[in-house]
Amino acid sequence: MSVIKGILIMKKQELTIEGMTCGHCVIAVKQSLGMVPNVTVESVGIGKAVVQYDENIVKAEDLVRAVEDAGYTITPEV
């Protein structure tokens, strides 16, 4: 799904994340995804996150790396 934000077309992506079990996990993933330039974090819950990003700038690998840096895994990978 794409959402128009200003004049950019942003891709909305739901990520399934393994290994999250508590509120600390949610905070860690939200902070890590939030540090990726040109990514807007809509929501993060145990086992999932919803983000918007410009596909022309942000690559799927950037999202995977951010989640892995927080200590978790995206499944299936985006």
PDB file of N, CA, C and O in Angstrom:
ATOM      1  N   MET A   1       0.848  -1.174   0.000  1.00  0.00           N
ATOM      2  CA  MET A   1       0.000   0.000   0.000  1.00  0.00           C
ATOM      3  C   MET A   1       0.889   1.231   0.000  1.00  0.00           C
ATOM      4  O   MET A   1       1.855   1.294   0.762  1.00  0.00           O
ATOM      5  N   SER A   2       0.586   2.196  -0.829  1.00  0.00           N
ATOM      6  CA  SER A   2       1.329   3.447  -0.865  1.00  0.00           C
ATOM      7  C   SER A   2       0.451   4.569  -0.361  1.00  0.00           C
ATOM      8  O   SER A   2      -0.749   4.600  -0.633  1.00  0.00           O
ATOM      9  N   VAL A   3       1.041   5.477   0.365  1.00  0.00           N
ATOM     10  CA  VAL A   3       0.334   6.621   0.922  1.00  0.00           C
ATOM     11  C   VAL A   3       1.038   7.867   0.431  1.00  0.00           C
ATOM     12  O   VAL A   3       2.266   7.939   0.466  1.00  0.00           O
ATOM     13  N   ILE A   4       0.275   8.856  -0.028  1.00  0.00           N
ATOM     14  CA  ILE A   4       0.884  10.094  -0.482  1.00  0.00           C
ATOM     15  C   ILE A   4       1.116  10.985   0.725  1.00  0.00           C
ATOM     16  O   ILE A   4       0.180  11.293   1.462  1.00  0.00           O
ATOM     17  N   LYS A   5       2.347  11.396   0.927  1.00  0.00           N
ATOM     18  CA  LYS A   5       2.714  12.270   2.036  1.00  0.00           C
ATOM     19  C   LYS A   5       3.413  13.464   1.405  1.00  0.00           C
ATOM     20  O   LYS A   5       4.547  13.348   0.940  1.00  0.00           O
ATOM     21  N   GLY A   6       2.741  14.614   1.387  1.00  0.00           N
ATOM     22  CA  GLY A   6       3.285  15.741   0.642  1.00  0.00           C
ATOM     23  C   GLY A   6       3.273  15.360  -0.821  1.00  0.00           C
ATOM     24  O   GLY A   6       2.225  15.009  -1.362  1.00  0.00           O
ATOM     25  N   ILE A   7       4.421  15.424  -1.470  1.00  0.00           N
ATOM     26  CA  ILE A   7       4.506  15.005  -2.863  1.00  0.00           C
ATOM     27  C   ILE A   7       5.242  13.673  -3.019  1.00  0.00           C
ATOM     28  O   ILE A   7       5.402  13.173  -4.132  1.00  0.00           O
ATOM     29  N   LEU A   8       5.683  13.109  -1.908  1.00  0.00           N
ATOM     30  CA  LEU A   8       6.358  11.818  -1.954  1.00  0.00           C
ATOM     31  C   LEU A   8       5.338  10.696  -1.816  1.00  0.00           C
ATOM     32  O   LEU A   8       4.339  10.837  -1.111  1.00  0.00           O
ATOM     33  N   ILE A   9       5.592   9.601  -2.482  1.00  0.00           N
ATOM     34  CA  ILE A   9       4.752   8.423  -2.305  1.00  0.00           C
ATOM     35  C   ILE A   9       5.475   7.508  -1.326  1.00  0.00           C
ATOM     36  O   ILE A   9       6.569   7.015  -1.599  1.00  0.00           O
ATOM     37  N   MET A  10       4.840   7.297  -0.189  1.00  0.00           N
ATOM     38  CA  MET A  10       5.438   6.503   0.876  1.00  0.00           C
ATOM     39  C   MET A  10       4.834   5.098   0.858  1.00  0.00           C
ATOM     40  O   MET A  10       3.620   4.938   0.730  1.00  0.00           O
ATOM     41  N   LYS A  11       5.683   4.093   0.985  1.00  0.00           N
ATOM     42  CA  LYS A  11       5.209   2.719   1.079  1.00  0.00           C
ATOM     43  C   LYS A  11       4.915   2.412   2.540  1.00  0.00           C
ATOM     44  O   LYS A  11       5.732   2.688   3.419  1.00  0.00           O
ATOM     45  N   LYS A  12       3.746   1.842   2.792  1.00  0.00           N
ATOM     46  CA  LYS A  12       3.383   1.412   4.141  1.00  0.00           C
ATOM     47  C   LYS A  12       3.659  -0.080   4.228  1.00  0.00           C
ATOM     48  O   LYS A  12       3.193  -0.852   3.390  1.00  0.00           O
ATOM     49  N   GLN A  13       4.414  -0.487   5.238  1.00  0.00           N
ATOM     50  CA  GLN A  13       4.831  -1.879   5.367  1.00  0.00           C
ATOM     51  C   GLN A  13       4.600  -2.367   6.787  1.00  0.00           C
ATOM     52  O   GLN A  13       5.004  -1.711   7.747  1.00  0.00           O
ATOM     53  N   GLU A  14       3.951  -3.519   6.920  1.00  0.00           N
ATOM     54  CA  GLU A  14       3.842  -4.162   8.232  1.00  0.00           C
ATOM     55  C   GLU A  14       4.948  -5.200   8.329  1.00  0.00           C
ATOM     56  O   GLU A  14       5.084  -6.059   7.457  1.00  0.00           O
ATOM     57  N   LEU A  15       5.727  -5.117   9.380  1.00  0.00           N
ATOM     58  CA  LEU A  15       6.837  -6.032   9.594  1.00  0.00           C
ATOM     59  C   LEU A  15       6.467  -7.030  10.682  1.00  0.00           C
ATOM     60  O   LEU A  15       5.953  -6.645  11.732  1.00  0.00           O
ATOM     61  N   THR A  16       6.726  -8.300  10.434  1.00  0.00           N
ATOM     62  CA  THR A  16       6.554  -9.330  11.451  1.00  0.00           C
ATOM     63  C   THR A  16       7.924  -9.577  12.064  1.00  0.00           C
ATOM     64  O   THR A  16       8.885  -9.887  11.359  1.00  0.00           O
ATOM     65  N   ILE A  17       8.004  -9.436  13.383  1.00  0.00           N
ATOM     66  CA  ILE A  17       9.297  -9.478  14.063  1.00  0.00           C
ATOM     67  C   ILE A  17       9.301 -10.594  15.102  1.00  0.00           C
ATOM     68  O   ILE A  17       8.408 -10.677  15.946  1.00  0.00           O
ATOM     69  N   GLU A  18      10.319 -11.451  15.030  1.00  0.00           N
ATOM     70  CA  GLU A  18      10.459 -12.558  15.982  1.00  0.00           C
ATOM     71  C   GLU A  18      11.353 -12.165  17.142  1.00  0.00           C
ATOM     72  O   GLU A  18      12.297 -11.392  16.981  1.00  0.00           O
ATOM     73  N   GLY A  19      11.046 -12.705  18.310  1.00  0.00           N
ATOM     74  CA  GLY A  19      11.894 -12.540  19.476  1.00  0.00           C
ATOM     75  C   GLY A  19      11.445 -11.461  20.443  1.00  0.00           C
ATOM     76  O   GLY A  19      12.048 -11.301  21.504  1.00  0.00           O
ATOM     77  N   MET A  20      10.403 -10.720  20.103  1.00  0.00           N
ATOM     78  CA  MET A  20       9.915  -9.663  20.992  1.00  0.00           C
ATOM     79  C   MET A  20       8.987 -10.277  22.034  1.00  0.00           C
ATOM     80  O   MET A  20       8.075 -11.032  21.696  1.00  0.00           O
ATOM     81  N   THR A  21       9.227  -9.946  23.317  1.00  0.00           N
ATOM     82  CA  THR A  21       8.416 -10.542  24.376  1.00  0.00           C
ATOM     83  C   THR A  21       7.886  -9.551  25.402  1.00  0.00           C
ATOM     84  O   THR A  21       7.060  -9.914  26.241  1.00  0.00           O
ATOM     85  N   CYS A  22       8.354  -8.289  25.348  1.00  0.00           N
ATOM     86  CA  CYS A  22       7.975  -7.358  26.416  1.00  0.00           C
ATOM     87  C   CYS A  22       8.029  -5.905  25.938  1.00  0.00           C
ATOM     88  O   CYS A  22       8.376  -5.625  24.790  1.00  0.00           O
ATOM     89  N   GLY A  23       7.685  -5.010  26.825  1.00  0.00           N
ATOM     90  CA  GLY A  23       7.693  -3.587  26.514  1.00  0.00           C
ATOM     91  C   GLY A  23       9.071  -3.063  26.155  1.00  0.00           C
ATOM     92  O   GLY A  23       9.196  -2.166  25.322  1.00  0.00           O
ATOM     93  N   HIS A  24      10.113  -3.615  26.779  1.00  0.00           N
ATOM     94  CA  HIS A  24      11.476  -3.202  26.439  1.00  0.00           C
ATOM     95  C   HIS A  24      11.782  -3.521  24.985  1.00  0.00           C
ATOM     96  O   HIS A  24      12.434  -2.734  24.298  1.00  0.00           O
ATOM     97  N   CYS A  25      11.318  -4.668  24.514  1.00  0.00           N
ATOM     98  CA  CYS A  25      11.517  -5.063  23.116  1.00  0.00           C
ATOM     99  C   CYS A  25      10.860  -4.050  22.184  1.00  0.00           C
ATOM    100  O   CYS A  25      11.445  -3.647  21.178  1.00  0.00           O
ATOM    101  N   VAL A  26       9.649  -3.645  22.524  1.00  0.00           N
ATOM    102  CA  VAL A  26       8.911  -2.669  21.720  1.00  0.00           C
ATOM    103  C   VAL A  26       9.697  -1.366  21.634  1.00  0.00           C
ATOM    104  O   VAL A  26       9.848  -0.800  20.551  1.00  0.00           O
ATOM    105  N   ILE A  27      10.194  -0.892  22.763  1.00  0.00           N
ATOM    106  CA  ILE A  27      10.954   0.359  22.790  1.00  0.00           C
ATOM    107  C   ILE A  27      12.228   0.233  21.954  1.00  0.00           C
ATOM    108  O   ILE A  27      12.565   1.143  21.196  1.00  0.00           O
ATOM    109  N   ALA A  28      12.933  -0.884  22.088  1.00  0.00           N
ATOM    110  CA  ALA A  28      14.186  -1.084  21.356  1.00  0.00           C
ATOM    111  C   ALA A  28      13.958  -1.071  19.849  1.00  0.00           C
ATOM    112  O   ALA A  28      14.718  -0.438  19.115  1.00  0.00           O
ATOM    113  N   VAL A  29      12.918  -1.763  19.378  1.00  0.00           N
ATOM    114  CA  VAL A  29      12.625  -1.811  17.944  1.00  0.00           C
ATOM    115  C   VAL A  29      12.172  -0.441  17.450  1.00  0.00           C
ATOM    116  O   VAL A  29      12.601   0.005  16.386  1.00  0.00           O
ATOM    117  N   LYS A  30      11.310   0.228  18.209  1.00  0.00           N
ATOM    118  CA  LYS A  30      10.827   1.552  17.810  1.00  0.00           C
ATOM    119  C   LYS A  30      11.986   2.534  17.677  1.00  0.00           C
ATOM    120  O   LYS A  30      12.045   3.294  16.711  1.00  0.00           O
ATOM    121  N   GLN A  31      12.901   2.524  18.634  1.00  0.00           N
ATOM    122  CA  GLN A  31      14.048   3.431  18.582  1.00  0.00           C
ATOM    123  C   GLN A  31      14.955   3.106  17.403  1.00  0.00           C
ATOM    124  O   GLN A  31      15.422   4.013  16.714  1.00  0.00           O
ATOM    125  N   SER A  32      15.205   1.837  17.166  1.00  0.00           N
ATOM    126  CA  SER A  32      16.100   1.441  16.087  1.00  0.00           C
ATOM    127  C   SER A  32      15.518   1.790  14.718  1.00  0.00           C
ATOM    128  O   SER A  32      16.222   2.334  13.867  1.00  0.00           O
ATOM    129  N   LEU A  33      14.240   1.481  14.501  1.00  0.00           N
ATOM    130  CA  LEU A  33      13.602   1.835  13.229  1.00  0.00           C
ATOM    131  C   LEU A  33      13.510   3.349  13.075  1.00  0.00           C
ATOM    132  O   LEU A  33      13.651   3.873  11.970  1.00  0.00           O
ATOM    133  N   GLY A  34      13.275   4.049  14.175  1.00  0.00           N
ATOM    134  CA  GLY A  34      13.160   5.501  14.139  1.00  0.00           C
ATOM    135  C   GLY A  34      14.451   6.207  13.779  1.00  0.00           C
ATOM    136  O   GLY A  34      14.430   7.374  13.388  1.00  0.00           O
ATOM    137  N   MET A  35      15.571   5.519  13.906  1.00  0.00           N
ATOM    138  CA  MET A  35      16.859   6.110  13.563  1.00  0.00           C
ATOM    139  C   MET A  35      17.189   5.982  12.081  1.00  0.00           C
ATOM    140  O   MET A  35      18.162   6.572  11.612  1.00  0.00           O
ATOM    141  N   VAL A  36      16.388   5.214  11.336  1.00  0.00           N
ATOM    142  CA  VAL A  36      16.628   5.063   9.900  1.00  0.00           C
ATOM    143  C   VAL A  36      16.089   6.308   9.201  1.00  0.00           C
ATOM    144  O   VAL A  36      14.902   6.611   9.312  1.00  0.00           O
ATOM    145  N   PRO A  37      16.951   7.034   8.479  1.00  0.00           N
ATOM    146  CA  PRO A  37      16.485   8.239   7.785  1.00  0.00           C
ATOM    147  C   PRO A  37      15.360   7.925   6.797  1.00  0.00           C
ATOM    148  O   PRO A  37      15.382   6.895   6.123  1.00  0.00           O
ATOM    149  N   ASN A  38      14.391   8.817   6.723  1.00  0.00           N
ATOM    150  CA  ASN A  38      13.263   8.725   5.789  1.00  0.00           C
ATOM    151  C   ASN A  38      12.298   7.595   6.110  1.00  0.00           C
ATOM    152  O   ASN A  38      11.562   7.142   5.233  1.00  0.00           O
ATOM    153  N   VAL A  39      12.291   7.133   7.360  1.00  0.00           N
ATOM    154  CA  VAL A  39      11.333   6.125   7.820  1.00  0.00           C
ATOM    155  C   VAL A  39      10.469   6.751   8.904  1.00  0.00           C
ATOM    156  O   VAL A  39      10.979   7.374   9.835  1.00  0.00           O
ATOM    157  N   THR A  40       9.153   6.581   8.777  1.00  0.00           N
ATOM    158  CA  THR A  40       8.208   7.007   9.801  1.00  0.00           C
ATOM    159  C   THR A  40       7.662   5.752  10.468  1.00  0.00           C
ATOM    160  O   THR A  40       7.100   4.884   9.800  1.00  0.00           O
ATOM    161  N   VAL A  41       7.825   5.658  11.767  1.00  0.00           N
ATOM    162  CA  VAL A  41       7.319   4.507  12.521  1.00  0.00           C
ATOM    163  C   VAL A  41       5.898   4.833  12.955  1.00  0.00           C
ATOM    164  O   VAL A  41       5.684   5.728  13.773  1.00  0.00           O
ATOM    165  N   GLU A  42       4.921   4.104  12.405  1.00  0.00           N
ATOM    166  CA  GLU A  42       3.517   4.320  12.776  1.00  0.00           C
ATOM    167  C   GLU A  42       3.194   3.668  14.110  1.00  0.00           C
ATOM    168  O   GLU A  42       2.584   4.284  14.984  1.00  0.00           O
ATOM    169  N   SER A  43       3.610   2.412  14.259  1.00  0.00           N
ATOM    170  CA  SER A  43       3.321   1.698  15.503  1.00  0.00           C
ATOM    171  C   SER A  43       4.264   0.516  15.652  1.00  0.00           C
ATOM    172  O   SER A  43       4.772  -0.030  14.672  1.00  0.00           O
ATOM    173  N   VAL A  44       4.482   0.139  16.901  1.00  0.00           N
ATOM    174  CA  VAL A  44       5.273  -1.054  17.209  1.00  0.00           C
ATOM    175  C   VAL A  44       4.568  -1.761  18.356  1.00  0.00           C
ATOM    176  O   VAL A  44       4.205  -1.143  19.356  1.00  0.00           O
ATOM    177  N   GLY A  45       4.384  -3.051  18.199  1.00  0.00           N
ATOM    178  CA  GLY A  45       3.811  -3.881  19.244  1.00  0.00           C
ATOM    179  C   GLY A  45       4.621  -5.161  19.323  1.00  0.00           C
ATOM    180  O   GLY A  45       5.512  -5.384  18.502  1.00  0.00           O
ATOM    181  N   ILE A  46       4.327  -5.988  20.285  1.00  0.00           N
ATOM    182  CA  ILE A  46       5.063  -7.242  20.410  1.00  0.00           C
ATOM    183  C   ILE A  46       4.827  -8.082  19.158  1.00  0.00           C
ATOM    184  O   ILE A  46       3.700  -8.482  18.865  1.00  0.00           O
ATOM    185  N   GLY A  47       5.904  -8.340  18.430  1.00  0.00           N
ATOM    186  CA  GLY A  47       5.838  -9.168  17.233  1.00  0.00           C
ATOM    187  C   GLY A  47       5.553  -8.443  15.940  1.00  0.00           C
ATOM    188  O   GLY A  47       5.497  -9.079  14.887  1.00  0.00           O
ATOM    189  N   LYS A  48       5.367  -7.120  15.978  1.00  0.00           N
ATOM    190  CA  LYS A  48       5.085  -6.431  14.715  1.00  0.00           C
ATOM    191  C   LYS A  48       5.416  -4.947  14.805  1.00  0.00           C
ATOM    192  O   LYS A  48       5.496  -4.361  15.884  1.00  0.00           O
ATOM    193  N   ALA A  49       5.603  -4.368  13.628  1.00  0.00           N
ATOM    194  CA  ALA A  49       5.799  -2.927  13.511  1.00  0.00           C
ATOM    195  C   ALA A  49       5.188  -2.489  12.188  1.00  0.00           C
ATOM    196  O   ALA A  49       5.174  -3.251  11.222  1.00  0.00           O
ATOM    197  N   VAL A  50       4.687  -1.270  12.146  1.00  0.00           N
ATOM    198  CA  VAL A  50       4.163  -0.686  10.915  1.00  0.00           C
ATOM    199  C   VAL A  50       4.966   0.575  10.651  1.00  0.00           C
ATOM    200  O   VAL A  50       5.052   1.465  11.498  1.00  0.00           O
ATOM    201  N   VAL A  51       5.557   0.637   9.453  1.00  0.00           N
ATOM    202  CA  VAL A  51       6.377   1.784   9.077  1.00  0.00           C
ATOM    203  C   VAL A  51       5.948   2.305   7.715  1.00  0.00           C
ATOM    204  O   VAL A  51       5.316   1.598   6.930  1.00  0.00           O
ATOM    205  N   GLN A  52       6.305   3.553   7.452  1.00  0.00           N
ATOM    206  CA  GLN A  52       6.153   4.146   6.127  1.00  0.00           C
ATOM    207  C   GLN A  52       7.524   4.633   5.702  1.00  0.00           C
ATOM    208  O   GLN A  52       8.286   5.162   6.511  1.00  0.00           O
ATOM    209  N   TYR A  53       7.835   4.450   4.414  1.00  0.00           N
ATOM    210  CA  TYR A  53       9.131   4.899   3.919  1.00  0.00           C
ATOM    211  C   TYR A  53       9.078   5.125   2.417  1.00  0.00           C
ATOM    212  O   TYR A  53       8.213   4.593   1.722  1.00  0.00           O
ATOM    213  N   ASP A  54      10.019   5.923   1.930  1.00  0.00           N
ATOM    214  CA  ASP A  54      10.158   6.207   0.506  1.00  0.00           C
ATOM    215  C   ASP A  54      11.023   5.107  -0.103  1.00  0.00           C
ATOM    216  O   ASP A  54      12.213   5.010   0.200  1.00  0.00           O
ATOM    217  N   GLU A  55      10.429   4.283  -0.957  1.00  0.00           N
ATOM    218  CA  GLU A  55      11.153   3.159  -1.559  1.00  0.00           C
ATOM    219  C   GLU A  55      12.323   3.604  -2.426  1.00  0.00           C
ATOM    220  O   GLU A  55      13.242   2.825  -2.678  1.00  0.00           O
ATOM    221  N   ASN A  56      12.294   4.849  -2.883  1.00  0.00           N
ATOM    222  CA  ASN A  56      13.389   5.347  -3.710  1.00  0.00           C
ATOM    223  C   ASN A  56      14.626   5.668  -2.880  1.00  0.00           C
ATOM    224  O   ASN A  56      15.727   5.779  -3.421  1.00  0.00           O
ATOM    225  N   ILE A  57      14.452   5.817  -1.578  1.00  0.00           N
ATOM    226  CA  ILE A  57      15.563   6.182  -0.696  1.00  0.00           C
ATOM    227  C   ILE A  57      15.903   5.047   0.262  1.00  0.00           C
ATOM    228  O   ILE A  57      17.074   4.707   0.436  1.00  0.00           O
ATOM    229  N   VAL A  58      14.895   4.468   0.874  1.00  0.00           N
ATOM    230  CA  VAL A  58      15.087   3.421   1.884  1.00  0.00           C
ATOM    231  C   VAL A  58      14.934   2.057   1.222  1.00  0.00           C
ATOM    232  O   VAL A  58      13.983   1.822   0.476  1.00  0.00           O
ATOM    233  N   LYS A  59      15.856   1.181   1.495  1.00  0.00           N
ATOM    234  CA  LYS A  59      15.808  -0.180   0.968  1.00  0.00           C
ATOM    235  C   LYS A  59      15.340  -1.136   2.070  1.00  0.00           C
ATOM    236  O   LYS A  59      15.484  -0.848   3.258  1.00  0.00           O
ATOM    237  N   ALA A  60      14.786  -2.256   1.664  1.00  0.00           N
ATOM    238  CA  ALA A  60      14.320  -3.257   2.626  1.00  0.00           C
ATOM    239  C   ALA A  60      15.442  -3.677   3.568  1.00  0.00           C
ATOM    240  O   ALA A  60      15.201  -3.945   4.745  1.00  0.00           O
ATOM    241  N   GLU A  61      16.664  -3.733   3.053  1.00  0.00           N
ATOM    242  CA  GLU A  61      17.807  -4.121   3.874  1.00  0.00           C
ATOM    243  C   GLU A  61      18.019  -3.153   5.038  1.00  0.00           C
ATOM    244  O   GLU A  61      18.493  -3.553   6.101  1.00  0.00           O
ATOM    245  N   ASP A  62      17.667  -1.873   4.838  1.00  0.00           N
ATOM    246  CA  ASP A  62      17.804  -0.880   5.909  1.00  0.00           C
ATOM    247  C   ASP A  62      16.882  -1.217   7.080  1.00  0.00           C
ATOM    248  O   ASP A  62      17.261  -1.069   8.242  1.00  0.00           O
ATOM    249  N   LEU A  63      15.670  -1.669   6.762  1.00  0.00           N
ATOM    250  CA  LEU A  63      14.713  -2.042   7.804  1.00  0.00           C
ATOM    251  C   LEU A  63      15.161  -3.316   8.516  1.00  0.00           C
ATOM    252  O   LEU A  63      15.098  -3.414   9.741  1.00  0.00           O
ATOM    253  N   VAL A  64      15.613  -4.288   7.727  1.00  0.00           N
ATOM    254  CA  VAL A  64      16.098  -5.546   8.301  1.00  0.00           C
ATOM    255  C   VAL A  64      17.271  -5.271   9.236  1.00  0.00           C
ATOM    256  O   VAL A  64      17.320  -5.796  10.348  1.00  0.00           O
ATOM    257  N   ARG A  65      18.212  -4.449   8.785  1.00  0.00           N
ATOM    258  CA  ARG A  65      19.391  -4.132   9.596  1.00  0.00           C
ATOM    259  C   ARG A  65      18.994  -3.450  10.901  1.00  0.00           C
ATOM    260  O   ARG A  65      19.543  -3.764  11.957  1.00  0.00           O
ATOM    261  N   ALA A  66      18.047  -2.521  10.835  1.00  0.00           N
ATOM    262  CA  ALA A  66      17.613  -1.805  12.042  1.00  0.00           C
ATOM    263  C   ALA A  66      17.008  -2.768  13.058  1.00  0.00           C
ATOM    264  O   ALA A  66      17.293  -2.674  14.252  1.00  0.00           O
ATOM    265  N   VAL A  67      16.177  -3.690  12.589  1.00  0.00           N
ATOM    266  CA  VAL A  67      15.556  -4.665  13.495  1.00  0.00           C
ATOM    267  C   VAL A  67      16.621  -5.610  14.059  1.00  0.00           C
ATOM    268  O   VAL A  67      16.602  -5.933  15.246  1.00  0.00           O
ATOM    269  N   GLU A  68      17.540  -6.047  13.211  1.00  0.00           N
ATOM    270  CA  GLU A  68      18.609  -6.936  13.677  1.00  0.00           C
ATOM    271  C   GLU A  68      19.530  -6.226  14.664  1.00  0.00           C
ATOM    272  O   GLU A  68      19.994  -6.835  15.628  1.00  0.00           O
ATOM    273  N   ASP A  69      19.797  -4.938  14.427  1.00  0.00           N
ATOM    274  CA  ASP A  69      20.633  -4.168  15.355  1.00  0.00           C
ATOM    275  C   ASP A  69      19.992  -4.077  16.742  1.00  0.00           C
ATOM    276  O   ASP A  69      20.689  -3.973  17.751  1.00  0.00           O
ATOM    277  N   ALA A  70      18.661  -4.119  16.780  1.00  0.00           N
ATOM    278  CA  ALA A  70      17.947  -4.091  18.059  1.00  0.00           C
ATOM    279  C   ALA A  70      17.921  -5.476  18.715  1.00  0.00           C
ATOM    280  O   ALA A  70      17.517  -5.615  19.869  1.00  0.00           O
ATOM    281  N   GLY A  71      18.358  -6.504  17.965  1.00  0.00           N
ATOM    282  CA  GLY A  71      18.439  -7.852  18.525  1.00  0.00           C
ATOM    283  C   GLY A  71      17.312  -8.783  18.120  1.00  0.00           C
ATOM    284  O   GLY A  71      17.103  -9.809  18.767  1.00  0.00           O
ATOM    285  N   TYR A  72      16.579  -8.449  17.059  1.00  0.00           N
ATOM    286  CA  TYR A  72      15.417  -9.234  16.651  1.00  0.00           C
ATOM    287  C   TYR A  72      15.519  -9.586  15.173  1.00  0.00           C
ATOM    288  O   TYR A  72      16.455  -9.166  14.492  1.00  0.00           O
ATOM    289  N   THR A  73      14.549 -10.363  14.675  1.00  0.00           N
ATOM    290  CA  THR A  73      14.564 -10.839  13.302  1.00  0.00           C
ATOM    291  C   THR A  73      13.233 -10.541  12.627  1.00  0.00           C
ATOM    292  O   THR A  73      12.173 -10.733  13.224  1.00  0.00           O
ATOM    293  N   ILE A  74      13.286 -10.070  11.380  1.00  0.00           N
ATOM    294  CA  ILE A  74      12.067  -9.887  10.587  1.00  0.00           C
ATOM    295  C   ILE A  74      11.791 -11.202   9.877  1.00  0.00           C
ATOM    296  O   ILE A  74      12.686 -11.763   9.245  1.00  0.00           O
ATOM    297  N   THR A  75      10.537 -11.712   9.976  1.00  0.00           N
ATOM    298  CA  THR A  75      10.167 -12.937   9.272  1.00  0.00           C
ATOM    299  C   THR A  75       8.795 -12.792   8.645  1.00  0.00           C
ATOM    300  O   THR A  75       7.892 -12.321   9.337  1.00  0.00           O
ATOM    301  N   PRO A  76       8.563 -13.157   7.396  1.00  0.00           N
ATOM    302  CA  PRO A  76       9.672 -13.335   6.465  1.00  0.00           C
ATOM    303  C   PRO A  76      10.304 -11.985   6.186  1.00  0.00           C
ATOM    304  O   PRO A  76       9.677 -10.942   6.370  1.00  0.00           O
ATOM    305  N   GLU A  77      11.537 -12.014   5.745  1.00  0.00           N
ATOM    306  CA  GLU A  77      12.224 -10.752   5.503  1.00  0.00           C
ATOM    307  C   GLU A  77      11.501  -9.966   4.417  1.00  0.00           C
ATOM    308  O   GLU A  77      10.911 -10.536   3.499  1.00  0.00           O
ATOM    309  N   VAL A  78      11.563  -8.631   4.546  1.00  0.00           N
ATOM    310  CA  VAL A  78      10.907  -7.736   3.577  1.00  0.00           C
ATOM    311  C   VAL A  78      11.707  -7.655   2.314  1.00  0.00           C
ATOM    312  O   VAL A  78      11.318  -6.952   1.381  1.00  0.00           O
TER     313      VAL A  78
END
